[in-house]
Amino acid sequence: MITFHRATYDDGFGFSCMQAAYKLGIRGRMDYSPQQGVTILAEGEEESLSAFIDWINQHAGLINHFNNQQLNRQPFNYKEFDIYRHTA
């Protein structure tokens, strides 16, 4: 699970992140809102996940409270990478 807060949430980063995930073969989901920040659940090969985390660090802009935590759980077996923007 990857979590962080960004300075802005209206700059297209979510869509760019989804494109990067598809390019790297990452499956999962991104939940985000200005109040709760960004949470990404990602599944994929170790090398691809590492590249995805590097991509996030290079493209997310001003972020704080970045945390990358490997969860010991059964995989969700996501079929794709989805974005969920919470507005309320």
Contact map, one row per residue, 1 for C-alpha under 8 A:
1110000000000000000000000000000000000011110000000000000000000000001111100000000000000000
1111000000000000000000000000000000000111110000000000000000000000011110000000000000000000
1111100000000000000000000000000000001111000000000000000000000000111100000000000000000000
0111110000000000000000000000000000001110000000000000000000000011111000000000000000000000
0011111000000000000000000000000001011100000000000000000000000011110000000000000000000000
0001111110000000000000000000000001001100000000000000000000011111000000000000000000000000
0000111110000000000000000000000000000000000000000000000000001110000000000000000000000000
0000011111100000000000000000000001000000000000000000000000000000000000000000000000000000
0000011111111000000000000000000011000000000000000000000000000000000000000000000000000000
0000000111111000000000000000000000000000000000000000000000000000000000000000000000000000
0000000111111000000000000000000000000000000000000000000000000000000000000000000000000000
0000000011111111000000000000000000000000000000000000000000000000000000000000000000000000
0000000011111111100000000000000000000000000000000000000000110000000000000000000000000000
0000000000011111110000000000010000000000000000000000000000000000000000000000000000100000
0000000000011111111000000000000000000000000000000000000000000000000000000000000000100000
0000000000011111111100000000000000000000000000000000000000000000000000000000000000000000
0000000000001111111110000000000000000000000000000000000100000000000000000000000000000000
0000000000000111111111000000000000000000000000000000000000000000000000000000000011100000
0000000000000011111111100000000000000000000000000000000000000000000000000000000000000000
0000000000000001111111110000000000000000000000000001001000000000000000000000000000000000
0000000000000000111111111110000000000000000000000001000000000000000000000000000010000000
0000000000000000011111111110000000000000000000000000000000000000000000000000000110000000
0000000000000000001111111100000000000000000000000000000000000000000000000000000000000000
0000000000000000000111111100000000000000000000010011000000000000000000000000000000000000
0000000000000000000011111110000000000000000100010000000000000000000000000000000000000000
0000000000000000000011111111000000000000011110011001000000000000000000000000000110000000
0000000000000000000011001111100000000000011100000000000000000000000000000000111110000000
0000000000000000000000000111110000000001111000000000000000000000000000000000011111000000
0000000000000000000000000011111000000001110000000000000000000000000000000000000011110000
0000000000000100000000000001111100000111100000000000000000000000000000000000000011110000
0000000000000000000000000000111110000111000000000000000000000000000000000000000000111100
0000000000000000000000000000011111011110000000000000000000000000000000000000000000011100
0000000010000000000000000000001111111100000000000000000000000000000000000000000000001110
0000110110000000000000000000000111111000000000000000000000000000000000000000000000000000
0000000000000000000000000000000011111000000000000000000000000000000000000000000000000000
0000100000000000000000000000000111111100000000000000000000000000000000000000000000000000
0011110000000000000000000000000111111110000000000000000000000000000000000000000000000000
0111110000000000000000000000011110011111000000000000000000000000000000000000000000000000
1111000000000000000000000000011100001111100000000000000000000000000000000000000000000000
1110000000000000000000000001111000000111110000000000000000000000000000000000000000000000
1100000000000000000000000001110000000011111000000000000000000000000000000000000000000000
1100000000000000000000000111100000000001111100001000000000000000000000000000000000000000
0000000000000000000000000111000000000000111110001000000000000000000000000010110000000000
0000000000000000000000001110000000000000011111011000000000000000000000000000000000000000
0000000000000000000000000100000000000000001111111000000000000000000000000000000000000000
0000000000000000000000000000000000000000000111111100000000000000000000000000000000000000
0000000000000000000000000000000000000000000011111110000000000000000000000000000000000000
0000000000000000000000011100000000000000000111111111000000000000000000000000000000000000
0000000000000000000000000100000000000000011111111111100000000000000000000000000000000000
0000000000000000000000000000000000000000000001111111110000000000000000000000000000000000
0000000000000000000000010000000000000000000000111111111000000000000000000000000000000000
0000000000000000000110010100000000000000000000011111111100000000000000000000000000000000
0000000000000000000000000000000000000000000000001111111110000000000000000000000000000000
0000000000000000000000000000000000000000000000000111111111000000000000000000000000000000
0000000000000000000100000000000000000000000000000011111111100000000000000000000000000000
0000000000000000100000000000000000000000000000000001111111110000000000000000000000000000
0000000000000000000000000000000000000000000000000000111111111000000000000000000000000000
0000000000000000000000000000000000000000000000000000011111111000000000000000000000000000
0000000000001000000000000000000000000000000000000000001111111000000000000000000000000000
0000010000001000000000000000000000000000000000000000000111111110000000000000000000000000
0000011000000000000000000000000000000000000000000000000011111110000000000000000000000000
0000011000000000000000000000000000000000000000000000000000011111000000000000000000000000
0001111000000000000000000000000000000000000000000000000000011111110000000000000000000000
0001110000000000000000000000000000000000000000000000000000000111110000000000000000000000
0011100000000000000000000000000000000000000000000000000000000011111000000000000000000000
0111100000000000000000000000000000000000000000000000000000000011111100000000000000000000
1111000000000000000000000000000000000000000000000000000000000000111110000000000000000000
1110000000000000000000000000000000000000000000000000000000000000011111000000000000000000
1100000000000000000000000000000000000000000000000000000000000000001111100000000000000000
1000000000000000000000000000000000000000000000000000000000000000000111110000000000000000
1000000000000000000000000000000000000000000000000000000000000000000011111000000000000000
0000000000000000000000000000000000000000000000000000000000000000000001111100000000000000
0000000000000000000000000000000000000000000000000000000000000000000000111110000000000000
0000000000000000000000000000000000000000000000000000000000000000000000011111000000000000
0000000000000000000000000000000000000000001000000000000000000000000000001111100000000000
0000000000000000000000000000000000000000000000000000000000000000000000000111110000000000
0000000000000000000000000010000000000000001000000000000000000000000000000011111000000000
0000000000000000000000000011000000000000001000000000000000000000000000000001111110000000
0000000000000000000000000011000000000000000000000000000000000000000000000000111110000000
0000000000000000000001000111000000000000000000000000000000000000000000000000011111000000
0000000000000000010011000111110000000000000000000000000000000000000000000000011111100000
0000000000000000010000000001110000000000000000000000000000000000000000000000000111110000
0000000000000110010000000000111000000000000000000000000000000000000000000000000011111000
0000000000000000000000000000111100000000000000000000000000000000000000000000000001111100
0000000000000000000000000000001110000000000000000000000000000000000000000000000000111110
0000000000000000000000000000001110000000000000000000000000000000000000000000000000011111
0000000000000000000000000000000010000000000000000000000000000000000000000000000000001111
0000000000000000000000000000000000000000000000000000000000000000000000000000000000000111
